[in-house]
Amino acid sequence: MGNSKKLGLGSSIAICVGLIVATSCLVSLGTGVGLAGKSFILPLFIVMILNMFIAFSFAELNQLMPKVNGGTGQYTLVAVGPVMSMISNISAYVITMVLASTAEMVMCGTVLSQILFPNVDSRVISLIILGVFLVVNLFGVDLFSKVQNLVVILLIGSMAVMGIMGTFKLAPGAAVVTQSAPAVSGVGGVMSLAAIAFWLFIGVEFVIPVAKEMKNPKRDVLLSMILGLVLLFGVQSILGIGMANYVDLSVLSSDATPHMVFAENLAGNFGRIWMGIVTILAAVSTMNTVLASTSKIMQGMAEEGMFPKIFAKTNKHNAAVAGLVLMAGADLVLVVSNLANTNGIVFFILAASCFWLVSYCIVHISVLILRKRYPDMPRNKKLMWGGLPQIIGIIGNVYMIWNIASGETRIQIYEIFGVLFVILIAYSIIWVGGVMKAKPFKPVDINLVNEDAIRFDELVLNNAKQKAVASMED
């Protein structure tokens, strides 16, 4: 069979960056800079640190349970029981990812329609993109990593070059001479934008489901997350400064596509086309990462009986087929129905994203619980710091939930968040009690989870060998 572990550090960083850099991040960066000016770098830095703390927690949990696929689902199952595990995992890594990937496809289809195919319905283009990446991911991690590395290099490279041109005013466009005053000022005002900054870093843990495919997971799980965050902070900072140099802050804060305005001011029509390509790359990168990693997360949940067993099955390329088909099917419905083009989906995504922050809080809590419950298990004690990263992370995440938006928008988000939360609790309790026949809040022993994951790996390997032998006999 050979060695199936082929993901190096570079590919691991690409997975981290691939999901995070989405079109919505380019929009959020422009909006944040428009509201706070170059001071927006302060919340960017603080949020980068908070996400490093969540990287610490995920790396520690991965050390405790290195064989599991499900990441958050199985980690929280061991710490706080099946109901909380299902709530955190389904909301943050299934619902939000379906909506986010749909939005990215729609944006990508719209940009391609405007620039290259003005007579083609953007939804048709979006569905073609969906079909291509479904096929790519059905071929497993090898093809996935090759596509991801190329896309991320082109994406980050373009953002860095445009940022340098804008920061040092090297572009042919005219820089802003007299800049408008920012809408928010002072440390308190600027830090109120932390929730906007958060979306520029969210999802670094998506490297966890492919940890078993790494050449050196003990080193690369944490290192890839940290380096990915630092890389993103650097690139987004210079890009943000460039935006402030070439676009009036009032325009950045009010325009629906501030990154496109910046590109056009920077280099005219060429800049608009260039940023259009960057937008497409961002959408492609997000789709590639979401399909691969989310299907692996559902596979891990199925291994623990928290999802139907069909989601635990893989094809000969080790791709979790049922999860890929579910994600693609949900995206298809949202694109064809045109729901992704309505204003309502924006509120829905933000509401679902509240769950992502709640999930991060649960992960931090899980780390603290498991340190007490399993004090002798292997973990990097140099990064424990008396639980301070986890405590600060929880406080920071709660702060960002509170500042998810302002005014009437925040109320609407909380309303949707509340409805989703009630539905998820009901579903999780019914599934755990009725299907799993388990106690809703009783933690599962960590050794059982690790043993199940090892047995499942052996089963997959044996099935693969049997298929290989059968194909040779044919």
C-alpha positions as CSV (number, residue, x, y, z in Angstrom):
1,M,0.0,0.0,0.0
2,G,2.9,2.4,0.7
3,N,2.9,5.4,2.9
4,S,-0.3,7.3,2.7
5,K,0.9,10.2,4.8
6,K,1.9,12.7,2.2
7,L,0.9,16.1,3.6
8,G,3.9,18.2,4.5
9,L,4.0,21.5,6.5
10,G,3.4,23.6,3.4
11,S,0.3,21.6,2.5
12,S,-0.9,21.8,6.1
13,I,-0.5,25.6,6.1
14,A,-2.4,25.8,2.8
15,I,-5.3,23.9,4.4
16,C,-5.4,26.4,7.3
17,V,-5.2,29.4,5.0
18,G,-7.5,27.9,2.4
19,L,-10.7,28.1,4.4
20,I,-9.9,31.3,6.2
21,V,-9.3,33.5,3.1
22,A,-12.7,33.8,1.6
23,T,-14.4,36.6,-0.4
24,S,-16.3,37.6,2.7
25,C,-12.9,38.1,4.4
26,L,-11.9,40.6,1.7
27,V,-15.2,42.4,2.3
28,S,-14.8,42.4,6.1
29,L,-11.3,43.7,5.8
30,G,-12.4,46.6,3.7
31,T,-15.3,47.3,6.0
32,G,-13.1,47.2,9.2
33,V,-10.5,49.5,7.7
34,G,-13.3,51.8,6.5
35,L,-14.7,52.1,10.1
36,A,-11.4,52.4,12.0
37,G,-8.7,53.3,9.4
38,K,-5.3,51.8,9.8
39,S,-6.1,51.3,13.5
40,F,-8.0,48.2,12.5
41,I,-4.7,46.4,12.7
42,L,-5.1,46.5,16.5
43,P,-8.1,44.2,16.7
44,L,-6.6,42.1,13.9
45,F,-3.5,41.5,16.1
46,I,-5.6,40.8,19.2
47,V,-7.9,38.3,17.4
48,M,-4.8,36.6,15.9
49,I,-3.6,36.0,19.4
50,L,-7.0,34.7,20.5
51,N,-7.0,32.3,17.6
52,M,-3.5,31.1,18.5
53,F,-4.9,30.2,21.9
54,I,-7.6,28.1,20.2
55,A,-4.8,26.5,18.1
56,F,-3.1,25.6,21.4
57,S,-6.3,23.9,22.6
58,F,-6.9,22.0,19.4
59,A,-3.3,20.9,19.2
60,E,-3.5,19.6,22.8
61,L,-6.7,17.7,22.1
62,N,-5.2,16.2,19.0
63,Q,-2.3,14.9,21.1
64,L,-4.7,13.2,23.4
65,M,-6.8,11.7,20.6
66,P,-4.4,11.6,17.5
67,K,-6.4,8.9,15.6
68,V,-9.9,10.5,15.5
69,N,-11.3,12.1,12.4
70,G,-14.0,14.2,13.9
71,G,-12.0,16.9,15.7
72,T,-14.3,19.0,17.8
73,G,-17.1,16.4,17.9
74,Q,-15.0,13.6,19.4
75,Y,-13.0,15.9,21.6
76,T,-16.1,17.4,23.2
77,L,-17.7,14.0,23.4
78,V,-15.0,12.9,25.8
79,A,-15.2,16.1,27.8
80,V,-18.8,17.2,28.1
81,G,-20.9,14.3,26.5
82,P,-22.8,13.7,23.3
83,V,-25.4,16.4,23.3
84,M,-23.0,19.3,23.7
85,S,-20.7,17.6,21.2
86,M,-23.4,17.4,18.5
87,I,-24.6,21.0,19.1
88,S,-21.1,22.4,18.8
89,N,-20.1,20.3,15.8
90,I,-23.2,20.4,13.6
91,S,-23.8,24.1,14.1
92,A,-20.2,25.3,13.6
93,Y,-19.0,22.8,11.0
94,V,-22.0,21.8,9.0
95,I,-24.6,24.5,9.0
96,T,-22.2,27.4,8.9
97,M,-20.0,25.7,6.3
98,V,-23.0,25.0,4.0
99,L,-24.0,28.6,4.1
100,A,-20.4,29.9,3.8
101,S,-19.5,27.7,0.9
102,T,-22.8,28.6,-0.9
103,A,-22.1,32.3,-0.5
104,E,-18.6,31.8,-1.9
105,M,-19.8,29.9,-4.9
106,V,-22.4,32.5,-5.6
107,M,-19.8,35.3,-5.4
108,C,-17.5,33.4,-7.6
109,G,-20.2,32.7,-10.2
110,T,-21.2,36.4,-10.2
111,V,-17.6,37.6,-10.7
112,L,-17.0,35.1,-13.6
113,S,-20.3,36.1,-15.1
114,Q,-19.5,39.8,-15.0
115,I,-15.9,39.5,-16.3
116,L,-15.9,36.5,-18.7
117,F,-19.4,35.2,-19.3
118,P,-21.9,38.1,-19.3
119,N,-24.6,36.1,-21.1
120,V,-24.5,33.1,-18.8
121,D,-26.6,32.8,-15.6
122,S,-24.2,33.1,-12.7
123,R,-26.0,30.2,-11.0
124,V,-25.0,27.8,-13.9
125,I,-21.4,28.9,-13.4
126,S,-21.6,28.3,-9.6
127,L,-23.0,24.8,-10.2
128,I,-20.2,23.9,-12.6
129,I,-17.7,25.1,-9.9
130,L,-19.5,22.9,-7.4
131,G,-19.4,19.9,-9.6
132,V,-15.6,20.3,-10.4
133,F,-14.7,20.4,-6.7
134,L,-17.0,17.6,-5.8
135,V,-15.1,15.4,-8.3
136,V,-11.7,16.7,-7.1
137,N,-12.4,15.8,-3.5
138,L,-13.9,12.4,-4.3
139,F,-10.3,11.5,-5.4
140,G,-9.0,12.1,-1.9
141,V,-6.3,14.0,-0.1
142,D,-3.6,13.7,-2.7
143,L,-5.4,15.6,-5.4
144,F,-6.9,17.9,-2.8
145,S,-3.5,19.0,-1.5
146,K,-2.1,19.6,-5.0
147,V,-5.0,21.9,-6.0
148,Q,-5.0,23.6,-2.6
149,N,-1.3,24.5,-2.6
150,L,-1.5,26.1,-6.0
151,V,-4.6,28.1,-5.3
152,V,-3.3,29.4,-1.9
153,I,0.1,30.4,-3.4
154,L,-1.7,32.4,-6.1
155,L,-4.2,33.8,-3.7
156,I,-1.8,34.9,-0.9
157,G,0.7,36.1,-3.5
158,S,-1.8,38.3,-5.2
159,M,-3.0,39.8,-1.9
160,A,0.6,40.4,-0.8
161,V,1.6,42.1,-4.0
162,M,-1.5,44.3,-4.1
163,G,-1.0,45.1,-0.4
164,I,2.7,46.1,-1.0
165,M,1.7,48.3,-4.0
166,G,-1.0,50.0,-1.9
167,T,1.1,50.4,1.3
168,F,4.1,51.9,-0.4
169,K,2.0,53.8,-3.0
170,L,3.7,52.1,-6.0
171,A,0.5,51.7,-8.0
172,P,-0.5,53.7,-11.1
173,G,-3.7,54.9,-9.5
174,A,-4.0,58.1,-7.5
175,A,-3.7,57.7,-3.7
176,V,-6.1,59.5,-1.4
177,V,-4.7,63.0,-0.5
178,T,-7.1,64.0,2.3
179,Q,-8.6,61.0,4.2
180,S,-11.9,61.1,5.9
181,A,-12.0,60.7,9.7
182,P,-12.7,57.1,10.8
183,A,-16.2,56.4,12.2
184,V,-14.8,54.8,15.3
185,S,-11.8,55.9,17.4
186,G,-10.1,55.2,20.7
187,V,-9.1,51.8,22.0
188,G,-12.6,50.9,23.1
189,G,-14.2,51.9,19.8
190,V,-11.6,50.2,17.7
191,M,-11.8,47.0,19.7
192,S,-15.5,46.9,19.3
193,L,-14.7,45.8,15.7
194,A,-13.0,42.6,17.0
195,A,-16.0,40.6,15.8
196,I,-15.3,41.8,12.2
197,A,-11.6,41.0,12.6
198,F,-12.5,37.5,13.8
199,W,-13.9,36.5,10.4
200,L,-10.5,37.1,8.9
201,F,-9.0,34.2,11.0
202,I,-11.9,31.8,11.7
203,G,-11.4,28.2,10.8
204,V,-7.7,27.5,11.5
205,E,-8.6,24.2,13.1
206,F,-9.7,22.7,9.8
207,V,-6.3,21.2,9.5
208,I,-7.2,18.8,12.3
209,P,-9.4,16.3,10.3
210,V,-6.4,15.7,7.9
211,A,-3.8,15.4,10.7
212,K,-3.6,11.6,10.1
213,E,-2.5,12.3,6.6
214,M,0.5,14.4,7.7
215,K,4.1,13.3,7.5
216,N,4.9,14.8,11.0
217,P,1.6,15.5,12.8
218,K,3.2,15.9,16.2
219,R,5.0,19.0,14.9
220,D,2.9,20.2,12.1
221,V,-0.6,20.3,13.6
222,L,0.2,23.2,15.9
223,L,2.9,24.8,13.7
224,S,0.8,24.9,10.6
225,M,-2.0,26.7,12.5
226,I,0.4,29.2,14.1
227,L,2.3,30.0,10.9
228,G,-1.0,30.2,9.0
229,L,-2.3,32.8,11.4
230,V,0.9,34.9,11.3
231,L,0.9,34.7,7.5
232,L,-2.6,35.9,7.3
233,F,-2.1,38.7,9.8
234,G,0.9,40.0,7.8
235,V,-0.8,39.9,4.4
236,Q,-4.1,41.3,5.6
237,S,-2.4,44.1,7.5
238,I,-0.5,45.4,4.5
239,L,-3.6,44.9,2.3
240,G,-5.7,46.9,4.8
241,I,-3.1,49.7,4.9
242,G,-3.1,49.7,1.1
243,M,-6.9,50.1,1.1
244,A,-6.7,53.1,3.4
245,N,-4.2,54.7,1.1
246,Y,-6.3,54.4,-2.1
247,V,-9.9,54.5,-1.0
248,D,-11.7,57.1,1.2
249,L,-12.7,55.5,4.5
250,S,-16.4,56.5,4.1
251,V,-16.5,54.6,0.8
252,L,-14.8,51.5,2.3
253,S,-17.2,51.3,5.2
254,S,-20.4,51.7,3.1
255,D,-19.6,49.9,-0.2
256,A,-20.8,46.4,-0.6
257,T,-17.6,45.3,-2.4
258,P,-14.9,47.5,-0.9
259,H,-12.1,45.3,-2.1
260,M,-13.2,45.8,-5.7
261,V,-13.3,49.6,-5.3
262,F,-9.7,49.4,-3.9
263,A,-8.5,47.3,-6.8
264,E,-10.0,49.7,-9.4
265,N,-8.5,52.8,-7.6
266,L,-5.2,51.0,-7.4
267,A,-4.8,49.9,-11.0
268,G,-7.9,50.8,-13.0
269,N,-9.6,48.2,-15.1
270,F,-6.6,45.9,-14.8
271,G,-6.9,46.1,-11.0
272,R,-10.6,45.3,-11.2
273,I,-9.9,42.1,-13.2
274,W,-7.0,41.2,-11.0
275,M,-9.1,41.5,-7.8
276,G,-11.8,39.5,-9.7
277,I,-9.3,36.7,-10.1
278,V,-8.4,37.0,-6.4
279,T,-12.1,36.8,-5.5
280,I,-12.4,33.6,-7.6
281,L,-9.3,32.1,-6.1
282,A,-10.7,32.9,-2.6
283,A,-14.0,31.2,-3.4
284,V,-12.2,28.2,-4.9
285,S,-9.9,27.9,-1.9
286,T,-12.8,28.0,0.5
287,M,-14.9,25.4,-1.4
288,N,-11.9,23.1,-1.7
289,T,-11.2,23.2,2.1
290,V,-14.9,23.1,3.2
291,L,-15.8,20.0,1.1
292,A,-12.8,18.0,2.2
293,S,-12.6,18.9,5.9
294,T,-16.4,19.0,6.7
295,S,-16.9,15.6,5.2
296,K,-14.1,14.2,7.4
297,I,-15.7,15.8,10.5
298,M,-19.0,14.1,9.7
299,Q,-17.1,10.9,9.2
300,G,-15.7,11.2,12.7
301,M,-19.1,11.9,14.2
302,A,-20.5,8.8,12.4
303,E,-17.7,6.7,13.9
304,E,-19.0,7.6,17.3
305,G,-22.7,6.9,16.4
306,M,-23.5,10.6,16.4
307,F,-24.4,10.6,12.6
308,P,-25.8,7.9,10.4
309,K,-23.2,5.1,9.8
310,I,-23.2,5.8,6.0
311,F,-21.2,9.0,6.8
312,A,-18.3,6.8,8.2
313,K,-17.8,5.0,4.9
314,T,-15.0,6.0,2.5
315,N,-14.2,5.2,-1.1
316,K,-10.8,3.7,-2.3
317,H,-9.3,7.2,-2.1
318,N,-10.3,7.6,1.5
319,A,-12.8,10.3,0.7
320,A,-15.9,10.4,2.9
321,V,-18.4,10.2,0.1
322,A,-21.7,10.7,2.0
323,G,-20.4,13.9,3.7
324,L,-19.2,15.2,0.3
325,V,-22.6,14.5,-1.3
326,L,-24.6,16.0,1.5
327,M,-22.5,19.2,1.4
328,A,-22.7,19.4,-2.4
329,G,-26.5,18.7,-2.3
330,A,-27.2,21.4,0.2
331,D,-25.1,23.9,-1.8
332,L,-26.9,22.9,-5.0
333,V,-30.4,23.5,-3.4
334,L,-29.4,26.9,-2.0
335,V,-27.8,28.0,-5.4
336,V,-30.7,26.8,-7.6
337,S,-33.3,28.3,-5.3
338,N,-31.5,31.6,-5.3
339,L,-31.7,31.9,-1.5
340,A,-28.0,32.7,-1.4
341,N,-28.7,36.0,-3.2
342,T,-31.2,37.3,-0.6
343,N,-30.3,39.6,2.3
344,G,-31.7,37.0,4.8
345,I,-28.9,34.6,4.3
346,V,-26.4,37.2,5.5
347,F,-28.1,37.3,8.9
348,F,-28.4,33.6,8.9
349,I,-24.7,33.1,8.4
350,L,-23.8,35.6,11.1
351,A,-26.3,33.9,13.5
352,A,-24.8,30.5,12.7
353,S,-21.3,32.0,13.2
354,C,-22.2,32.7,16.8
355,F,-22.3,29.0,17.2
356,W,-18.7,28.8,15.9
357,L,-17.6,31.1,18.8
358,V,-19.7,29.0,21.2
359,S,-18.0,26.0,19.9
360,Y,-14.6,27.6,20.5
361,C,-15.6,28.2,24.1
362,I,-16.6,24.6,24.5
363,V,-13.3,23.5,23.1
364,H,-11.4,25.6,25.6
365,I,-13.6,24.2,28.4
366,S,-12.9,20.7,27.2
367,V,-9.2,21.2,27.4
368,L,-9.5,22.4,31.1
369,I,-11.8,19.4,32.0
370,L,-9.6,16.8,30.4
371,R,-6.5,18.2,32.1
372,K,-8.2,17.4,35.4
373,R,-9.7,14.1,34.3
374,Y,-6.6,12.7,32.5
375,P,-3.6,14.6,34.1
376,D,-1.0,11.9,33.1
377,M,-1.8,11.7,29.4
378,P,0.8,13.1,27.0
379,R,0.5,16.8,26.2
380,N,2.8,19.8,25.6
381,K,3.1,21.1,29.1
382,K,5.1,24.1,27.8
383,L,1.9,25.5,26.3
384,M,-0.4,25.0,29.3
385,W,0.4,28.2,31.2
386,G,-1.9,27.3,34.0
387,G,-5.0,27.4,31.7
388,L,-4.5,31.1,31.0
389,P,-4.8,30.8,27.1
390,Q,-8.1,28.9,27.5
391,I,-9.5,31.4,30.1
392,I,-8.5,34.4,28.0
393,G,-9.9,32.7,24.9
394,I,-13.3,32.1,26.5
395,I,-13.5,35.7,27.6
396,G,-12.5,37.0,24.2
397,N,-15.0,34.8,22.4
398,V,-17.9,35.9,24.6
399,Y,-16.9,39.5,24.0
400,M,-17.0,38.9,20.2
401,I,-20.4,37.3,20.4
402,W,-21.7,40.3,22.3
403,N,-20.2,42.6,19.6
404,I,-21.3,40.4,16.6
405,A,-23.2,43.4,15.2
406,S,-24.9,46.5,16.5
407,G,-28.4,47.9,16.9
408,E,-31.4,46.1,15.2
409,T,-29.0,43.8,13.3
410,R,-27.7,42.3,16.5
411,I,-31.2,41.6,17.8
412,Q,-32.1,39.9,14.5
413,I,-29.0,37.8,14.7
414,Y,-29.7,36.8,18.3
415,E,-33.2,35.8,17.3
416,I,-32.1,33.5,14.5
417,F,-29.3,32.2,16.8
418,G,-31.9,31.4,19.5
419,V,-34.2,29.5,17.0
420,L,-31.3,27.4,15.7
421,F,-30.1,26.7,19.2
422,V,-33.5,25.3,20.3
423,I,-33.8,23.2,17.1
424,L,-30.3,21.8,17.6
425,I,-30.9,21.0,21.3
426,A,-34.1,19.2,20.4
427,Y,-32.5,17.2,17.6
428,S,-29.4,16.3,19.7
429,I,-31.4,15.1,22.7
430,I,-33.7,13.0,20.5
431,W,-30.8,11.5,18.6
432,V,-28.7,10.8,21.7
433,G,-31.6,9.4,23.8
434,G,-33.6,7.7,21.0
435,V,-31.0,6.5,18.5
436,M,-27.8,6.2,20.5
437,K,-29.5,5.2,23.7
438,A,-26.9,7.1,25.7
439,K,-27.0,9.6,28.5
440,P,-27.1,13.1,27.1
441,F,-24.4,14.7,29.2
442,K,-22.3,11.7,30.2
443,P,-18.7,11.9,28.8
444,V,-17.3,9.0,26.9
445,D,-14.0,7.5,28.2
446,I,-11.1,8.8,26.2
447,N,-9.6,5.3,25.8
448,L,-12.8,4.0,24.2
449,V,-12.7,6.8,21.6
450,N,-9.0,6.2,20.8
451,E,-9.6,2.4,20.5
452,D,-12.6,2.9,18.3
453,A,-10.6,5.2,16.0
454,I,-7.7,2.7,15.8
455,R,-10.1,-0.2,15.0
456,F,-11.8,2.0,12.4
457,D,-8.4,2.8,10.7
458,E,-7.6,-0.9,10.7
459,L,-11.0,-1.7,9.1
460,V,-10.4,0.9,6.4
461,L,-6.9,-0.4,5.7
462,N,-8.2,-4.0,5.5
463,N,-11.0,-3.1,3.2
464,A,-8.6,-1.2,0.9
465,K,-6.3,-4.2,0.8
466,Q,-9.2,-6.5,-0.1
467,K,-10.3,-4.1,-2.9
468,A,-6.8,-4.0,-4.2
469,V,-6.5,-7.8,-4.3
470,A,-9.9,-8.1,-5.9
471,S,-9.0,-5.6,-8.6
472,M,-5.7,-7.5,-9.3
473,E,-7.6,-10.8,-9.6
474,D,-10.0,-9.2,-12.1
